[in-house]
Amino acid sequence: MMKDIENREAINDMARELLRLMAAGTTHMVDDVRRVPAGDYLDEERFRTERTKLFRETPLVVAFTAELREPGSFKLHEETGVSVLVVRNEQGQAKAFVNACRHRGAKLTEEPCGKQKRFTCPYHAWSFDLNGALASLPANNLFGDVDKATLGLVELPCEERHGMIFAVLTPGAVMDLDSFLSGGEDLLRGWHLERNTLVGRRDLETRANWKLALDSYCENYHFHVLHSADFSYKVKNCAHHVRFGDKGQHWYLAWPSKSLEELRNVPESEWQDVHSHFSILHFIYPNTIMALYPETLSVKQLYPGASVAEQNTKMAFFSREADPSEEVKQLIQNRFDVFYKVLQQEDYWVCGGAYKNLESGMLPEILFGRNEPALTWLHDALDEGVGVKPAEKVREIIAA
């Protein structure tokens, strides 16, 4: 039975194109090789610009609806150097605030997540409600003449869309998600990420620039080599790619399993759970990777560390059921323990070694092949995001 009914047409379209590519023994391609200077991963000035332009001035997915189910639910987001308190107020609206008391700047909470009606500063017990308003100022008759209405938490632009909570980490910034997500909203809406249930989290570690780690998720060219033992059921070097967003900065791709071949001679009217024959990967610029399967969702979010040679990868995994049984949760946990092991011991191991080689100064550049479109798109978007003149030609998929 088809689970993702609302996305049935898009899923069937992906299946048709994948079957065509499989028959031709090819994949989607761009029209030329992309050369990336080693300095893009090593340059300190570029790194500082990325931290500002990409992670302070761009909409970021700071939480998922599944993490803040009820009024009073909150989550800390601190991966960018800004301590952000993401909360759901009594009216059910998602809000984002700087996690800093307006008195002396102390953090209101160090807890990574939880549920409460107010946030009280541990320093002097100033208390703020779920809308960020200053609700209580102890000894206010002694403190002095201040207008409590002007001393609410510093609010950040925040909007919930398709099971994701976006924020721009600059007070007063304009966030236009209609433009930012244009062309991809119907598909994102159809996944109903708001119904998901969080199962677990893991961090992935290596010493490398954050973009080098991010590159690992943008192609399946390496699957039949690096991951040959665990992903032998996947079709080699074959993927369907689509861009979206006002600047083409986001994309999704579908990676087929060999079992998709079973549908080749089956009338489409008889296709059932087509999605079970391939995984679908979404990239939400600048740093969020979502791998969607019929029953589960895996999220990887990559951030710059404290230096150009540090990255921070947060991995979370969800059941796509609203209320999974403990047995289902354990099955999902076991599955993602395997995924974590593959990523940590293989992808991030390779990434760390590659970064050492870049640091040596012996490699002037690295290459992305024509068969790695998402990598080319990613780095074009990142260049544009930090103000580097983009390539003159628009790199779209050519007919394979």
N, C-alpha and C positions, 0 to 999 in steps of 0.2 A: 504494500500500500504506500502511496506517495505521501510523505509527511509534509513537505514544504509546498502545499497546494498553491499558495499565492505566487510562488516563484516557479511554478511548473513550466511555464513557457520559456523562461530564461534558462532553466536547467536543461530542458529539452534542446534548446538552441546550442548550449554548451556541448551536450552529448553529440549532436549532429556534427558540429565542427571538429570535435575530438575524433570521431569515427573517420571523418575525412582525412584528418592529419595522420591518423594511424595507418590508414590504407596507403597513403602516399609515403609513409616512412619519414615524416618531417615534423616540423613544429612551426609555430609563429615566429617570424623573424623581423628585424629591422634592417634598414638598407645598408648599414655599414658598421664596422667595428668601432667601439667607443674607447678612447684612450683617456685614462684618468691619471693625472700627475700624482706621484707619491706625496707631494706636498699637501694634497687635499686631505690626507690623513695625518699629517705631521705638523702642519703650520699652526703656530700658537695664535696668530692674529685671526686666522680663519676660525679656529676653535672658539675664540671669544665671541666672534660675530655670530656663530651658530647658536651659542648659548643665549644670545640676546634675540636675534631675529627669528630663529626657529622655535625657541622654547619660552620666550616671553611675549612675543608679538604675534604668534600664530595660534589658532585654536588647537587645543590639545584635548585628547580624551583623558580626563582626570579620574573618571570612575565609570562604572556600569550600573544601570538601573538595578541589576541583580544584587549589587553590593549595598544599596540603600533602599531597602524595601519599604520601611515604615517611617512615619514621622518621628523625628528624633534620631534616626540613623545617621551616622557620620563616618567619614573616612579621611585619613590624612594623606595628602599627596605632597611628598617632599623631595622628589627626584630631580628637581630643576634648581635647587638652591633656595626656592621660595617655599615656605611652609604654608600649605593651603589646606584649609578646613572645608571639606565638601559635606554639606548637610542636606537633609530633607526636612522642610519646615512643617508646621502643623497643617498647612493647606496642601501638602503633598508636593510642593515645588522644590526643585533642586537649587541650592544656593552654594556659592563659593566665596570664602573670606580668607584674608590673610590671618593665619593662626597666631595673632599677636594682640595682647591686651592694649587698649588705647591709653593706659596709664603710664606704664614703663616698658612696654614691649615684650613682656614675658609671654612664653607660649601658654596658651590656654589648656592644651592637652598634649601629652606625649603618646597617648594610646593610638595605635594604628587604625582602629575602628571601634565602633561600639554604638550605644544608644543612650541618649539622655535628653532632658528637656532644656537644660541650660548649660553654659560653659562658664565655669568660675575660675578666675585666675588664681593660681596657687601662691602668688606673691602677696597680694593685698585683698583678695576675694572680690574684685570687681566681677560682676556677673552679666552675661550676655545671653539673649534669647536666640531662638532658632532663625530669626530674621536678622540677626546681627546687632540688634538694638541693645544699648546699655540698659539693663533691667535693674541693677542694684549697684549702688556706690556706697560702701560702708562708711560710716561717720561723715556723711555728706555735709552735715552741719559744721563740721570742723575743717573739711578739706579746702573749701573756698568756693568762690562763685564760678561755676562752670555750667554750661548748657548741656545736659545729658543727651539731648537729641542730636548733638553734633559729635558725640563721642562713641558712635557705633563702630563695629568692626569695619575694617577696610574691605569693601566688597569688590569682587572681580566679575567681569562679564561671564555669565554662565547660562547655558541652555541645554535642556535634555532633548535628545533627538534619536529615535529608533533604538532605544535601549542603551544609549551611550550618553554620558554627561560631559559636555565640552566646556572649557573655560579658556579665556585668554588671561595670562598672568601679568596683565598691566591694567591697573585701575583706570576706568574711563575709556578703555579701548572699544572700538566698534567691532562686533562679531557678526558676520553675515553668513550664516550656515546655508542659506538657500543657494548662494553662489559657491561657497566652499565645497558643498557636496553635490553640486548640480550634475545631473546625468547618472547618478548612482543611488539616489534616494529611494526609488521604487524597489530596487533589489534589497537595499539595507532594511527598508521597512518590512519587506516580506519575510525576512528571517525571524522577526519577532524576538529579538534579543532580550526584550524586557521580560520575557517569560523564563529566562534562564535561572539556574540555581548555582551559586558558587560552590565548588567542591574543594579546591585547594590552591595553594600558591607555592612557587619555588623561585629562587634567584639563580641566574646563570652567570658564571664567573669566568673571566679571562682578562689578561692584560692586553688591551688593544684599544684603538680608537673606536668610538661607538658606531661609526659608519661602516667600518670593516666588519663588525659583528652583524650589522643590519644587512649587509650584502648577502650573507649566508642564506637569508630567507627568500631571496628574490629570483631564484632559478632552481630548476631541477636537473640541470646538466650534470651535477655531481652525484645524483642519487644512486646511479647504478655502479658508481666507483666507491665513494666514501661510505655509503649506506647499503652496500650490496647485500649484506646479511639480513638486514631488517626490512628492507623495502624492495625485495626481489619481485614482489607482486605488482610493482608499478611499471608502466611503459617507459622505456628509455627515452630521455630527451624529447619529450612531447608535452606541449602545454598550449592552452588557449588563453590569450591575453586581451583585456579590455581596459582602456583608460577612462577616467571620469574626473569631474571637478572643473572649476572655472579655468584652471590653468593646466588641466590634465595631470595634476599632481598626485592623484590617487589611482589605484588600479585594482583589478581582481584578475585572478587566473585560475584555471581548472587543470588539475593534474590527474590523468586517467590511470586507473588500475587495469590490468590485463583483462579482467572480467567484463569490461565494457564491450569487448568483442562479442559477447553473448547476445547483445542487442542488435547486431548488424542486420540480421535477417528477420528480426521480429517487427511486425507492424507497430508504428508509434502508438496506435490506439491501445496496444497491449502492454506498453511500457509501464512498469510499476515504480518501484523506488529507484529511479534512475540515479539519484544523487549518491547512492551507496557504491556506485562504480567509479567515483572520482572525488577528490577533495577539492575544496574551493578556498582559495587564499585571498583575503582582502588586505590591501595596504591603505591605511588612512594616514596621510601625510601629517607630520613629518616622521612619525616614529612607531606607529601601532600596526602590528601584524595580527590578523585574526584568521585562524584556520577553522573552517566550518565543515562539520560532518553531520549526517542526519541526526545523530543523538548527542553530539558533544560540540563544544567550542573551546578552542585553545587560543589564548591571547599572549602575545609577547610584545612588551613595550621597552624600547631601547632609549637610553638617555646618556648624554655626556657625563663623565665622571668629573672629579675635581681637577684633573689635568687632561691634556690632549691624549695621553696614553691610557686613560681609564674609561671604561664603559660600565653601565649599570643596566642589566636586563631583568625585568620583572615578568615572570610567567604566571599566568592564572588559568585555571581550567574550570569549565562549567558543564553542568548537565543542561540540555536543552528542554528538559522537563521542569515544570514549575515546582513539583514536589516529588523528587525521586526517592525511591526506597533506599534504605541503608545498603542493601545488596547492590543496587545500581550504582550508588556512590562509590562503593568499594571497587566495582568493576572499572569505573572511570578512573579512580585513583590508580589502579594497577596499570591501566593503559598509559596514563600520562607519566607514571614512573618510568616506563620504557622510553617514551618520547624524551623525557628529561635526560635519561642516561645517554641516548643517542646524541642529543644536542650538546651536552656538557663534555662527553668523552670523545666526540668526533668533530662536530662543527666548531665548537669553541676551542678545542685543542688545535685544529688547523689554523683557526683565526689568530691565536696567540703566536704561533710560529711564523705566520705570514707577517704579523706586525713587527716582529724582531727583524725580519729581513728588510722590511721597509725602513726601519730605523737605522739599519747599517749604512744606508746611503748608496747601496749597490744597485738598487732598482729605480730607474728614473720614472717609471710609470707601470700601471697594470692595465690589463685589457678586459673588456667585456665583448663577447662575441655577438654576432648577428642573431644567434639563437638564444640570447639572454636579454630580451626586450625590456623587462621590468627593471633591470639594473641600469640600462641606459636612461629610461624614463626617470628613475629615482634620482640619479646624479644630475640630470638636466634640471629637475625640479629643485634639488638642493642648491645647485649653483644659482639659479634664479632667486631662490629664497634669501641668499646671503649677498646678492647684488653682483655676482659674477655674470658677465655677459653670456647669455645662453648661445648655444650653437645656432647658426643661421637657419639651418633646415629643421623642420619639425619631424621628429623621428616617429612615424606611424608604422603600424604593421603593414608589411607588403604581402601580397598573395603568395602563399607557399605552394 
